Amino acid sequence: MPIKDPLRLDEQLCFVLYSTSLAMTKVYKPLLEEIGLTYPQYLVMLVLWEREGITVKALADALYQESGSLTPVLKRMEADGLLLRLRVAGDDRSLALTLTPEGRKLKLKAVKVNKAIETACGMASANLVHLRETVRALHARLVAG
């Protein structure tokens, strides 16, 4: 389908991705509130459920963020009893992240969030996988760019 006017807002890929991201986080918000997490905290937990014990730097890299921007989120999560920030032996500047038993238990509740998001998207699972992989490939090309 040809583009009618390349400078129309609704013709912009960047705007479609941006507005979809806003809509997605809006759907996540009440689901995550039920399990006591914000969206940034949920992203941290997703990484830690996969790779517990990683450094703050590795977490920041996984989330495409600066480690300094994660510090307030991690401090709050530590205060909430979800994780521990521990000095790495031999490197006083690095912190490793370990989940508490409470943080590990939260994973069971998060499965419900994932299922609710699939339902909210209203797409077949195969279509969601295809969409995710298409957007992931776009992301990789833009980052490499």
C-alpha positions in Angstrom: 0.0 0.0 0.0 1.6 3.3 -1.1 2.1 6.1 1.5 -0.3 8.9 0.9 1.7 11.7 2.5 5.1 10.8 4.0 4.9 13.5 6.6 1.5 12.5 8.1 1.8 11.4 11.7 -0.1 8.2 11.1 2.3 7.3 8.3 5.3 7.4 10.7 6.7 4.0 11.8 8.3 5.7 14.8 5.0 7.0 16.0 3.3 3.6 15.5 6.0 2.0 17.6 6.0 4.8 20.2 2.2 4.9 20.6 2.0 1.1 20.7 4.6 1.0 23.4 2.6 3.5 25.5 -0.5 1.5 25.0 1.3 -1.7 26.0 2.7 -0.3 29.2 -0.8 1.1 30.0 -2.2 -2.5 29.7 0.7 -3.8 31.9 0.2 -1.2 34.7 -2.8 -2.7 36.5 -1.6 -6.2 36.0 1.8 -5.4 37.5 0.2 -3.4 40.3 -1.5 -6.6 41.4 1.8 -8.2 42.0 3.5 -5.1 43.4 5.8 -4.1 40.5 6.2 -1.2 38.2 7.0 -1.8 34.6 10.7 -1.0 35.0 10.8 -3.3 38.0 9.1 -6.0 36.0 11.8 -5.8 33.3 14.5 -6.1 35.9 12.8 -9.2 37.4 12.5 -10.8 33.9 16.2 -10.5 33.5 17.0 -11.8 37.0 14.6 -14.8 36.7 16.8 -15.8 33.7 20.2 -14.8 34.9 20.3 -14.4 38.7 23.6 -13.1 40.0 24.5 -10.8 37.1 26.1 -7.5 37.6 24.3 -4.2 37.4 26.3 -3.4 34.3 25.2 -6.7 32.6 21.6 -5.9 33.6 21.8 -2.4 32.2 23.2 -3.9 28.9 20.4 -6.4 28.7 17.8 -3.6 29.2 19.6 -1.1 26.8 20.0 1.4 29.7 22.7 3.1 31.6 23.5 1.4 34.9 23.1 4.8 36.7 19.5 5.0 35.6 18.7 1.6 37.2 20.2 2.5 40.6 17.0 4.1 42.0 14.9 1.1 40.7 17.2 -1.4 42.2 17.4 0.4 45.5 13.6 0.4 45.7 13.4 -3.3 44.9 16.0 -4.0 47.5 14.0 -2.0 50.1 10.9 -4.0 49.0 12.7 -7.2 49.8 12.9 -8.5 46.2 16.6 -8.5 45.6 20.0 -8.0 47.2 22.8 -5.9 45.7 26.1 -7.4 46.7 29.7 -6.3 46.0 31.6 -8.5 43.6 34.6 -10.2 45.2 37.7 -8.5 43.9 35.9 -5.6 42.3 34.5 -3.1 44.9 32.9 -1.0 42.1 30.7 -3.8 40.7 27.5 -5.0 42.3 25.9 -8.4 41.6 22.1 -8.9 41.9 20.6 -11.8 43.7 16.9 -12.5 44.2 15.5 -13.0 47.6 13.1 -15.9 48.2 10.3 -13.3 47.8 11.7 -12.2 44.5 11.8 -15.8 43.3 8.2 -16.5 44.4 7.0 -13.5 42.4 7.8 -15.4 39.2 4.7 -17.6 39.7 2.5 -14.6 39.9 4.1 -13.1 36.8 2.9 -16.0 34.6 -0.6 -14.6 34.9 0.6 -11.2 33.7 2.0 -12.8 30.5 -1.3 -14.7 29.8 -3.3 -11.5 30.3 -1.1 -9.6 27.9 -1.6 -12.3 25.2 -5.4 -12.0 25.8 -5.3 -8.2 25.6 -3.4 -8.4 22.3 -6.2 -10.4 20.8 -3.8 -12.2 18.4 -3.0 -15.8 17.9 0.1 -16.9 19.7 1.9 -17.6 16.4 1.1 -14.1 15.2 2.5 -12.6 18.4 5.7 -14.6 18.0 6.0 -13.4 14.4 5.4 -9.7 15.4 7.9 -9.9 18.2 10.6 -11.4 16.0 9.9 -8.8 13.3 10.3 -6.0 15.8 13.4 -7.7 17.3 15.0 -7.8 13.8 14.2 -4.2 13.3 15.7 -3.3 16.6 18.9 -5.2 15.8 19.3 -3.4 12.5 18.8 0.0 14.1 21.3 -0.7 16.9 23.8 -2.0 14.4 23.1 0.9 12.1 
